[in-house]
Amino acid sequence: MSITLADMYAGIGGQHPHPALATIPIQDFVIDSRQASPGSCFIALRGEHSDGHNYIASALLQGAVAVLAERVPEDVSADRLRPTIDAAPSHVQGPIIFLVEDSLASLQRLASYWRSRHNPTVIGITGSVGKSSTKELMAAVLRQRYSTLWNEGNLNNEIGLPLTLLRIEDHHECAVLEMGFYVEGEITQLCDLAYPEIGVITNIGPVHLERAGSMEAIYRGKSELVQALPKHGKAVLNWDDEWVRRMADLSLAPIFRYGLTPEAELWADDIESGGLEGIRFRFHHKLPSGKFDILYVHLPLLGRHSVHTALRAAAVGLLCDLSWEEIINGLHDVNAQIRIEVTPGPNGSTLIDDTYNASPTSSIAALNLLDDMDGRHIAILGDMLELGSYEETGHRLVGRRAADVADILITIGERARWIADEAIQGGMNKERVEHVSTAEEARDILEGLIEPEDYILIKGSRATRMEMLVASLSTAADS
């Protein structure tokens, strides 16, 4: 069953929708008028830099069948928004506008209503690093048996998660939902919409520390997922992370521990990274009898940090009664690893593109992957943002690891100077360290520097526009 105009009317609080509205399905919900298409519903939201109400006319021109808005702009004719409903009634002619006091609140109310009419097993995922890769790999595992929905891209906030919930259909048996965090109370709100039964915590680190204010605030915000779980649910906790361990006392749901320690119900050892050939390790799963299932695996995942991603996906697979054969098949889904891309670079080199975003933890993990490569190592590292009081310390930790791994280090941005300084203090030859302000300057330095069989890691926060450097180097590789 797909959502209809009648469902939408009821979901935002309307009474007794006209029967004809039940005959009109909504194909998609969009907040960008450029994505509107025939049969879609455009939701006009007010943002910091743009007001969606200014684009209602554009959405209607592209075939939107409905609009959720707080007002009708002057450039939209009222006639276009008054549908003609047959007296019979048999059909509706013309788009409909649903006028509400608050578009975002109404979107969330509608999503909650639609979620309440379905009963998939919802798995919520939060943490400082690794949410998106965990979501993708977990969905790959679960869809080996179940019809599975998961949020696309970064639709993990108070807008994106409701849009994902509106995609639930009757056939969906599981929904894997990444939940983002900036301030306390945010994850509680998302849980109130999604009703997760299984909650997965990846780790706790200083990502978004600038907004959250303190590590304790980040801990409290992330722990909201654990506290929202029902008694019949399960809290899947990273037992290698001291902050996450503390959450065990906050959950009404039973705990399932994972990590690299034999204390956990699911743990790994004998870890070997084969660079671009993937990782090898051994799973240990503690059975109710006290005995262990032990499996050796070789997975197409990049970097030692991917072992924790695999543990999380496998843990949820086990909790959802999948066999080890199904779990391993899902873990082999190469399309599930979306963050790191490996592509040819100039002059026979290889680019390791990890430009999605950056934190100290993820940057050190990327450097660890670079360290596994057989060849000369070039690290291009940019500013890491929103670290608050941890800003200098976090950059210097990355610089310390870069000194051990990189043969050539190029840093980009004001904050990344700390990376360069720490690398030199850590013993790296200062003639092999360059600091610049922009990605374009880094590209100029690389001209003539890259040799065959070099491995070039590119990592930094989005604001540093590192992806432009990747595009430039990839173009040079094709020429």
N, C-alpha and C positions, 0 to 999 in steps of 0.2 A: 504494500500500500504506500503510495506516495502522498505527500501532503497536498491538500487542496486549499482553495480560497476559503472554504467553509471552516477548515481546520485552523487556518490563520486567524479568521475572525473570532473563533472561539478561544484560541490560544492567547490572544491579547486582551481577552476579557469581554468580548461581545456576547450578546444574548440572542438566541434563536436566529441563526444565520439563514438567509434565504436559501431554499433548497437548490436553486440553480447554481449557487456557489460551489456546491459539492461536486459539480461536474467538471470543474476546471482545475487541473493539477498545476502545481507550481514546479517548474523544471529545475530551478536553481534560485538561491538567494545570493545577491551580490551587494557589495558596498562601494564598488567602483563602477561608475556608469559605463565605462569602456568595456566592461565585461558583461553588460546586459545583453540579452538575446531573447528571441521570441519565447514567451512562456515563463520568463524569469520574474522575480520580485526584486525591486531595487529598494534598499534600505538607506534612507538619507540620514547620515550621521554628521553631527557637528564636531569638527576636529580643531586642533590648535592652529593649523595653517590653511584649512580648507573646510568649506561647508557643503556637505552633500546635497543640500536643498537647491543649490545653484545648478545642479546637474540632472534634476528630475526630467526636464524636457529632453535632454539627450538620451536618457534611459528609455523614455517612452518612444522616441524615434527608432530605437533599436529593438523595439518589440516587447518591452516589459509589460506583463499583464497586470502587475500590481505595484504599488509604491507604499512603503511605510514611512511616514514623515510627520513632522511637527507643524508644518505650514505649507501652503501652496505658493510658490514664487509667482511673481507677476508675469513671467514669460510662459506660463502654462495656462492654457485656456481651461476654465472650469468645465466647459462642455466636454472636454476630452476625458474628464475624470468622473463624469456622471454616467455610469453604465446604464444601458437600456436592458431591463429584465422583462422577458415575456410574461404576460399574465398567466400563462399556462401552469407553471413556468418551465421552460425547456432549456434556455441558454441565456448567457450574459454576453452582451455586445459592448466592447469598449473596456479600457483599463479601469481599475479601481484604485483609489487612494484611501489608505487607512490613516486617518489623522489621530495622532496620539500626543500626550503631553511630553513624553520623553522617548525618543526613538530607540536608544540603547536599552533602556529598561524594558521596553516592549519587546525588543528582539530577545532579550534574556527570558522574559516571561513566556514567550512563544516557544523557545527552545526547551524550557523546563516542562511545559505542557506536552510537547511532542515526545520528549524523553519518557515522560510518565506513561505514555501509551504503548511503550515498547519495553521489552525485557531482556536486552543483551547483557552479558556479563561485562561490566565496565572495569577496565584496568586503568588507573590513573598513575602517571609517572611525573615525578618532579625531582629536582636536584640542581646543583650548580653547574655541572658539566655532564654531557653524555645523554641528555634527555632525548634528543632527536634521533641519534643513532640507535638508542635503546628502543624507541618507538618503532622505527622501521624494522629492526631485526625481530622484535617481539611479534609484530604483525605478520612477518614472514613465517614465523614458527606457528602461530595460531591458525593461519589460513591453510595449513596442511590438513586441518580437519574441519574448521569452522568458517562460516561466512563472517568476515571480519572487516570492520570499519576502522579507520584511523585518521587523525587530523593531518591534512596535507601541509607541507611546508612548515611555516612557523605560526599556524593558526592555533595558538596555545593560550590566548589571553581572554579577557572579558568580552571581546568581540569575536575572535576566531573560534573559540570553543563552542559558543552557541551556534555559529554557522555550521560547524561540524555535526553537532547534535541534530540539526535540521535535515541532515543527509541520512539519518537512520531510516531503514525500511524493515518490513516484517521479516525478511530473510536473514537479517544480521543477528548473529549469535554472540559475537564479541565486539567490543569497541575499545580500542587502545588510544588513550587520550593523554597527550603531553600537556602538562600544566605549568605555565610560566609564573614567575614571581618577581615583583618589585617591592611591594609593601605588604605589611601584615594585614591579614583579612582577605587578601586577594584569592588565595587558594581555597579558603573556606567558601567564598562566593562561587568559585568554579565547581566545588564539590556539591554545593546546594543545587546546582543545575544538572550535574552529571550522575550523581549517586554512585560513586565508585564502590565496588566490592573488594577489589584488590588494589593496594597502594604500593608503589615501588619507589624507593628513594635511592638515587644514584650516589650522591655524595653531598657534602656541605663545604663550600669554599667561599672566597671573597668576591665572587662575581656579583655585580650590582651592589657592592658594599657602599658605594657613594650614595645611592638612593635609600638603601635599607637602614644605614646608619651604624650598624655594628654586626659582628658575627653572631651575637646572641639573637639579634632581630632576624637575621637570615634563618637561623636554626628554628626560631619560633614560627616564622612564616612557612617554611618547608614542612614542619611537623604538623601543620594543619591538615594535610592529607591523611596522615596516620590517625589523627584524632577523629576524622570524619568517617572512618570505616565502621561498618556494622559488626556486631559480634560474630556473625557467621562469615565474615570476610577474612582477609589475610593481609598482613603487613610484611612486605618483602624488603629487608633491610641489609644494607652493605655493612657487614660486620668488621670490615677493615677500617672503617671511618669512625673515629671516636665520637664525633657529633651525631652521626646517625645511630650509633649504639644507644645514645641517651633517649632516643625516641621509643625504645622498647617499652618503657614504663608509661607511655602516653596512650597506648593503643588498647581499645577494648577487643580488637580482633587478635587472634593468635599470630605469633611471629614466625616468619620463615627467614632464616639467616643465610646469606651467601657471602663468599669472599675467598681469600687465600689461606684461611685458617681452618684447621680440623674441627674447631668449635662449631662451625657452620653446618647447616643441613645440606648445603650444596657448596662444594669448594673445589679449587683447582690447584694442581702443582705440575711439576715437570714442564714448565713453560719455556718454549723456544720460539723465537721470532725468525722467520725466514725472509724478512724484508718483504718484497713484493710477492713472494710465494705464499704469504699468509702466516698463520701461527699454528703451533702444535702444543697441546697440553693434555692433561688428564683430568677428567671429571670424577668427583667422588660424591655420590648421593646417599645420604644416610636413610635407610629404610626403617619403618616402624619396629621391625624386629631387632634393630641395632646393627644389622649387617649393612654393607655398602654395595651399591652398584658402582663399578669402576669402568670408565670408558676412555680410551685414547682417541683423540680427534685431531684432524688437520683441517682447518677452516680458512676460507678465503677472506679473512679479516686482517686489516693492516695495523700493526703495532701491538705491543704487549698490553696496552690499556684496553684493547678490544676483548681481552679475556673477561673482564668484568661485564662488558656489554653482553657477551655470550652467556655468562652466568645468569644475568637478569632475565634474558629471554628464555633460557632453559628452565629457570625457576618457575616462571609463570606457565610455561608449557606443562610442567609437572603438576602444578596446582590445578590446571584445567584438564588433567587426566590424559594428556598426550603420551604416546609411547616414545621411547628414546629414538626409535627409527624416524618417527615424524619430527621430533625436535631436531635431530641432526640434519634431516633434509631441509628444514627451514633455515637452519644456521648456515647452510651452504648457498643460500640465495644471494648471489653477488649483487643484485639490485638493491639489497637492503642497506648496504654501506654507502651513504650519500655524501658524507662530509669531506672525505679526502679523495681527491682525484689525481691519478697518475697519468701524465701525458708526455709525449715527446717534446723536448726542448731544442733550442738552437745547437747546431754543431754536434749532434749525436748525444746530447745530454738528456736527462730525464727531470721533468718538473713534478714536484710533490705539492699539489695545490690544496692548501688547508686554509683558505681565505674566508671561510664562512663567518668566523668570529674568533676571538682570542681571549684567553685568560691565562694566568700563570700555570694552572694545572694542564690545560689543553696544549699550551705551547711547549711545556716540558715533555708531554707525551709525544708531540710531533717531532721534537728533537731526538727522543728515544728511537722513533721510527727511522729517522735519518741516520742515526748511529748504526742501525742494522744493515745499511746498504754498503756494498762493496764498491768503493769508488771515492773520488774526492767529494767532500761535503761542503756545499755553499748554503748558508742560512741567511734568509732575508726576513728580518723580523721587524714588525711595526708596533706602534703604540697599542697598549691594552687600556681600555677605558673603563670607567665606572668602578674603580677599585678603592676609591675613598682613601682612608688612612693607610691602607695596605699598598698604595700605589707604588712608592719607591721600593719597598721590600719585594713586592711581586715581580717587578721588572728586574731587580738585581738577582733574584733566584733564577730567573730565566737566563740572565747573562752568565751566571755561574755554570749552568748546564751547557750553554752554548760554547763556553771555553773548552769543555771536554769533548765536544762533538764536532764543531765546525772547523774546517780548514780555512774558510773565508767567511766573514760575518759582515753583513750590511744591515744597519738599523735605520729605521725611517720614523721620523716624528720627534717631537719635543721630549716625550716621556721615554722613548726608546733609547735615548742617550744613556740612561742608567744601565740598559742592557750592555751597550758597548763598553762603558766604563768598568762594569763588573767583570766582563769577559777579559779585558786587559789586566785587571787586578788579579784575575784567576790564572794568569800565566799565558794568555793568548798573545802572540806577536802583534803589536799595535799596527804594524804595517799591513796586516791581514784583516784589519777592522776598519770599516768606513761608516761614518754617520752622515745621513743626509736628511733633508726636510720633506722631500716628496718622492713618490714612486717613480716619477719621471727621471729624477736625478739618479735613482738606483739603476734604472734601465741604462742610462748613459755609462755608468761605471761598469756594468756587465758587458758592454760592447768590447769584444776582443778578449774578454777574460774567460769565457766559458770554453771548456775543453770537452772532447769526447768522453763519455762515461761519467761525467759529473752528475751528481744528484743535487738538485736545487730545491730547497724547502722555502715556501713562501707562506708567511703566517702573520696575521695582524687583525685588529678590529676593523669593522666595516668602514669606519670613518677615514681610515688611511687609504682606502681605495686600492688595496693590494690586488684586487681582481683585475684592475687595469694593467698592472704589470704582468700578470699571468697571460692576459689576452695578447699583449705585445710580444712576449716571448714565444707564445704558441704560434703567432703569425710569422715570426722569424723562423720558426722550425719548419713551417710549410713552404717557405720561399726558397 
